[in-house]
């Protein structure tokens, strides 16, 4: 009887150690949560009162200390705005990818770099670090829409290691980090609206097996992409996003309903940015509908007008900031010859909108001068500029530091 109790306790602790070995490659927070969960399960199911969670946590911390040694950093901010502060292998992989993408900054260069890494690593040692690092190069180099890039990343995974071999593996999948990394790749595809191909399906089936989470996600992506492909009422052709001026006109059409009153007041010569999009250093683009001009004529010189912003609007994956010229709250009300929307009457009627570049204070003053030429009533009104340019710059700089 004592021998059976000894064997039973040994098997339980062996299973517990196997869980720890699986968790030691994940983050510290997930390790703590998982160890706490397993300790609670074991205490409730097997009445193991002598399990010391603190000792296991010390072992996790010691493992992390041995892994997190001071390692070199590859600074890529001078090229594409990428900063990699990872493990030593991740920094080496960053330099490896940068070497190929500098000479060929496109899909072919990325695929060539991955092929070279596969040829040098037949056993695929360090494939997790390489794939996690390669994911950081997709967006800066404009490769988010290329399905071949994602297929090549899946090709890095080793074969016959993570697929389900028994029914128990399918019901209770092994918690390995490769599965979560594969889900991250598919989530990146989902963000860029890239539908999986049959080749990608076969590749994931070969790596992870039939009843695996990555394969289930591919089936979900197939279904929902097909169901929602025509659901967007504001879908625009891809050519619109290649010129920022067209994106701004599409934003004006989204806000006001038409582009009839749009005027390009100032516009600098365009240039091609790193994503092959025509951009402009300086621009002032104004728009005012016929109804808004009628509202301006009803404004009294005793009332104050306000220029507020910037407020952002998303046109698919592009974000643009705009400003509005509006009345005060309740300053313009519905009369017999004019009808004002109740929401605008309560919050203030919008008289014109403007898309402008920095510095906002100077460009908006020139915008108001332009409006005064076509709307003589504005010359007699007091206009207050309520612009949070400084605070927005502070928030953006703080967010960029937090991301890095």
N, C-alpha and C positions, 0 to 999 in steps of 0.2 A: 504493500500500500504506500509506504513511504517512497519507494522507487517510482511509482506512477505519479505521485505528486511532484517529485523532482523533475521527471521528464516533462510534465505538463507546464511547470513554471519555466523550464528551460526553453520550450517551444514558444511560449508567450513572449519572453524577453528577446528571443532571436527575431521574432516577427517585429517587435518594437524597434530593434536595432536596424532592421531593413527599412523601416519607415524613416528612421533618422538619416540613413544613407541616401535615401531618395530626396529628402528635404534639404540636404546641406548645400545644394546648388541653387536654391531659390533665395529670395530676399529674406532679410532677418525678420521683417514683420510677418510674412507668410509662414516662416518657420515657427515663430512664437504661437501664431493662431493655430497652426496644424498640431503642434505638440500639445497645446492646451486642450484641443478638441480630442485628440487621441487619449490623453491622460484621463479626461472625463469619461470617455467611452469605456476605457479599461477599468476605471474605478467602479462604474455603475454595473458593468457586465460581469466582471470577474472579482469584484470586491478587493481590488489591490490597493490597500491602504498605504503600503510602504513605498509606492512610487514617488520619488522625489523629483518634482518638476524643476526645481531650482538647479539640481545637478545636471539635468538634461540641457537647460538653458545655458549653463556655463560651458558645456561641451560644444554647443552651437556657436557661442561667442569665440571660443578658442579656435574653432574651425574657420570662422570668418576672419580672425586676426591673422591666421597663417596665410589666408588667400589674399587679403588686402594689403600687400606690401607697397611701399612707394614706387611707382612705376612711371615711365616717361609718358609724355603727352604729345600728340601730334596736333599742331594747330593748323586748321584748314580755313580759318576765317578770312585769309587774304584771297582765297579763290572763290568759294561758293557760300561762305557764311556758315560752314560746318565746324563745330567744336566738339571733339571727341575726348572725353576724360573718362576712360574706361580702364579695363585691365591691360596688361602689357600686350597680350595677344590681340586685343581689340585695337590698340594703337598701331601695332604692326599691320593688321589688316587694313586699317585706314590708310596707311602709307602705301600699301600694296594696291588698293583700289584707286587712290589718287594718282599713282604712277601711270595707270592705263587710261584713266578718264581725262587727264590733262592733255594727252595727245589726241584723244578721240572722245570728246564729251557728249556721247550719245548712247543709244541702245547697243550698238555694235561694240563700243568700247567696254561697256559694263559686262556684256556677255563674254567678251574676250578675257576680261579679268577673272570672271568666275570660272571659265574653262581652264585657265592657267592654274588657279588654285586647286581645282579638282585633280588636275594632272600631277600636281606636286604632293597631294594628300590622298593617296589611294585608299587609305583606311578612314579618311574623313575625320581625322583627329582635330578637335577644336572647331567643329562645324557650327556649334551654337554661337560662339563669339563672332565667327565670320558672317553668319547670316544676320545677326543682330546689328552688326556694324554696317553691313551692306544696305540694310533697310534705311539707314540715315542718309544714304546718297541718292535715294529715289526722287524725292521732291526737289532738292536743290538743283538737280540736273534735268528736271522736267521729264522723268521717266514714269510718272504715275499712271499714264494711260497705256503703257506697253505691256501687254499680257505676257510676252516672251520673257520679260525681266522676272516676273513672278515665277514662271515655269522654271527658269534657270536657278532661282533660289531654292525651289523645292528639289531640284536635281542634286543639290549639295547634301541633302540628308542621306545617311547610309541606308542600305536596304536590309530587309529581313531582321530587323531589331525591334521595331515598334508595332508590328502588325499583330492582330489578335490571333492566337493559335488555338485557344480553347473557348468554350462557352463562358467560362468564368471570367476570362479576359474581356469578353464583350459586355457582360453584365457589370463587372467591377473593373473598369480600365485602370491600368497602371499609371500612377501619377508621375509621369516623366516630363521634364521641361520642354522636350522637343514638340510635344503636342500643343502646348501653349504658344510656342514660337510659330508653329504652323498656323494657329488661329490668328496670331498677330499679322502674318502675311496676308491671310484672307481678309482680315478686317481692313488692311491697307487697300486691298483691291476694292472692297466695298465702299470705302471713302471716295475713291476715284471713279466709281461706277463702271468698273471693269468686270465683265461677265466671264465666269470660268469657261474654258474650252474643254473639248473632249480629251485632248492630250493632257491637260492639267488634271482632269478627273482620273484618268488612268494612272498618272504619276502618283497622286495622293493615295489611290487604291493600292498601288504597289508598295508604298512606304508604310502606311498606317493600317491597312486592312479594311474590311467591309464595315464592321460596326464600330467605327471610330468617330470621334467628334469632328475632326477636320473634314471627313467625307460628308457627314451630316450637314455641316455648314455650307459645303458646296451645293448640296441639294437645295438647301434653303435659299441660297443666292440665286440658283437657277429659277426657282419658283417666283421669288419676289421681284427679281429684275424683269421677268416676263410680265408679271401682273401690273407693275408700276411704270413700264417703259413709256406709256403715253398719258400718264396721269398729271404731268406738270402743265398747267395752262399757260405758263410764261416761258416755255421752252424756246431757246434762241439757237440759231445755227452757230457752229463752232467758229466761223469766220468773224463773228462779232467780238469774240474774246481776244482776237489778235491785235486789236487796236483799242486803246483806252478811251479815245473819243467816242467810239461806237458804244462802249460799255456805259459811258456817262449818258449818252442819248437814250439808251435803253432804260437806264435808271429814271430819267426824267419822264419817259413814257409810262413807267410803272407808277410814278408818284402822281402825275397830273393827268394821265390818260391819253396824252397826245404830245407831239413835238412841234406843233404849229408855231408856238411862240418862243422857240429856242433860238438863241443868238450866241454866237461865238465872239465874245468881246475881245479877248486876247488869247493868243496861242503861239507858243514857241515851236521851233522846228522839231519834228519827231525823231526819235532814235530807237534802235533795237536794243532791248535789254537782254539779260542773260537767258530769259525764257522765250526769246524770239517774239516778244510782244512790243508793238509800237507804243512808246511812252512819251511823256512831255514833261519838261522841267517846270514850265509855267503855263497856267491856263486860267481863264475866267469865262465860264459858260453860264449864261443866265436864261431863265425861262419864265414866262408870264402869260397866262391864258387871257382870253377876252373878258371872262367873268371877273378875274382878279383885277384887271384894269378898271372895271366898273366899280369895284370895291374901293380902289385907291381914290377915285373921284369923290366918294362919300366920306373920306377921312377928314376930320377937322384938325385945324392947325393947333387947337388947344390940347389935343390928345398926343401922347407919345407913342412912337413906333419903335419896334425892337428888332434887332438882327441877332438871331440865336443860332447856336450850333457849336461845333459840328455834330451832326447826327449821321449815323452810318446806315447804309442800305446794302444788302447783299444781292448781287446779280449772279446767281449760281454760286460759283466759288470765288467771285471777285467782290471785294468790299470797297465802297466809295463813300466819302464824307460829303455832306452838303449842308448849306445854311439856308435859313428862311428869314424873310422879312414879314413880320406879323404885327397885328394890332395888340393892344392890351386886352385883358380879360373883360368881356362885356362892353368894350368900347364901340363895337359895331353891331347893331341889332337889326332884326327884321323889321322892314317898313312895308308900306303898301306897294312900292315900286321895286323893292329888292327883297330877296329871300335868302336868309343866312342859315346854314345848317346849325342845329342846336348845339352840337359838339364844338363847332368853331365859335359860335357865339359865347360859349362858356369859357373856352380855352384861349380864344384869340383867333382872328381870321388871318390866314396866310395870304400875303399879297404877291409874293414872288419867291423863287428859289434860285440858288446859285451853287455851282460847283467851282471851287477855287483852290489854288495851290498855296503853299506857305510862302511868305509870312501872311497869315490870314488877315491881320488888321489892315495892312496896306492894300491887299487885293480886294477886300470887301469895301473899302472906302472908294476905290475906283469903280466897283460894281454899283454902289449907291449913286455915284456921280452919273453913271450911264443911265440908271433908272430915272434920275431927275430930269434928264434931257427929254425923255419920252413921257414922263408923268410930272407935269408942272406942279401938281399939288404937293408932291414930296419936298419941294424946295421950301415950303412954309412949315413943314412938320419937324419936330424934334425927334431925332433918331438916336437911340441908345444901343451901343454894341455890347451884347452880352455873350462874349466868346470865352470859352474855357480852354484856350490853346495851351496855356502853361500846364494846367492840371492834366490834360490828355497826354502831353508829352511825358510828364512824370510817370503816369500810369503805364504808358507803352514801354518806357525805359525800364521800369520796375519789372514788368512782365517778361521782357527780353532777358533780364538778368536772372529771373527765376527759372526760365526755361533752360538757360545755359548751365 
